[in-house]
Amino acid sequence: MEEKIKEMIENIRPYLNMDGGDIEYLKYEDNYVYIKLVGACTNCLLQDNTINDGLLTMFQEEIPEIKGVINVPL
């Protein structure tokens, strides 16, 4: 499961990098993916959209068991 999540994060990373941001995978626990948005994504006003409409949707399409994506702040 973790390898699939890491692979999916690597696929989305270039899109975040284009806007000066990045993403770090922290862990998968209790059907939640824990990440840290860094760079320009740290203070972006669209951070919730990126997490809920982008990452969560993408993860749930491939791994329906995922209940949410949690951004762990610095």
Secondary structure, 3 states (H helix, E strand, C coil): CHHHHHHHHHHHHHHHHHCCEEEEEEEEECCEEEEEEEECCCCCCCHHHHHHHHHHHHHHHHCCCCCEEEECCC
